Amino acid sequence: MLPPQKQKQAADRDVAGRLAGDLAALLGPGWHRLHYGVAVSGGPDSMALLWLMASLLPGQVWAATVDHGLRKGSDEEARMVAGFCEREHIPHSTLRPPTPIKGSQQAAARAERYRLLEQWREANALNHIVTAHHADDQLETIVMRLNRSSGVGGLAAIRAKNGVILRPLLHWRRRELVHLALENDLPFVDDPSNNDNRFDRARLRHALQSQTALDPVAAARSAAWLAEADEALDWAVERLIASWPDASDVAVIRDEGYPPEMFRRIVAQRLRANAPQLALRGASLDGVIAAMHEGRRAMVGALLIDAVRGLEGTIWRISAAPRRKVPKKG
């Protein structure tokens, strides 16, 4: 039997090898030649990810902590991460928004966090940003999406790869990452917002922790397959549109008796081609399609969709809605 120190070294090699396999699955055989930025909040999952990445790829890993300044103690957490990185010779930056967060706090903070991380990534010529989302996060997201009546794309939940963002831990459990942090004496803090019942996710997290019927790792596998199905449907829609005689005219929408899900994606794709910021889905998208099939004019943001009947049957055209006249004063 190996002595304790040798056992720990073997265990460390095993978990590092597991992460290497996850990165290779996302990026292919050249993953080990790239440079990575790790988003580190200071929680046990992100500290475990940083330790794993730095152990696996010494000299190729940077770390960043986003401090929104939204709660007391967040600056101390950023300093804790910075101190750990200094001891381990990992370059670290603390990123702060230039202006206070406004609107829906969690959604706005998330958008600003990724914006700051992308600026930092570009400034340091890093290939990817890596985050510590894990299987328990994935299960929470799937259940939240179920409660919103999401379709294939929504139920794919957290994507393992989204542009330059990588989430290689989606098949790891939260408890595994906490164990790694404790086993390797990593400093970490628990974000109090994770237990704040004002937030939907915190309430759901508490409920899911006490259940055993749903397997987070199995749910994460299902989400990965749904993500592949979502990509396959988009791939098929692009080719359907390309086969139209007037495919280059982004104002045209055709329906050749496509299955409902295919037609939803055709309409959504055509609307985005005319207004890239438009994100129509769910019941709102179905309402537009119902109006189209009933021959009624549909208005979507600043766009109109009108039916055009001809020898080939009905097609639809997208146009800009006329500007509303502002009544003159006095």
Buried (B, 14 or more C-beta within 10 A) or exposed (E): EEEEEEEEEEEBEEBBEBBBEBBBBBBEEEBEEBBBBBBBBBBBBBBBBBBBBBBBBEEBBBBBBBBBEEEEEBBEBBBBBBEBBEEBEBEBBBBBBEEEBEEEBBEBBBEBBBEBBBEBBEEEEBBBBBBBBBBBBBBBBBBBBEEEEBBBBBBBBBBBBEEBBBBBBBBBBBEBBBBBBEEBEBBBBEBEBEEEEEBEBBEBBEEBEEEEEEEBBEBBBBBBEBBEBBEEBBEEBBEBBEEBEEEEEBBBBBBEEBEEEBBBBBBBBBBBEBBEEBEBBEEEBBEBBEBBBEEEEBEBEEBBBBBEEEEEEBBBBBEEEEEEEEEEEE
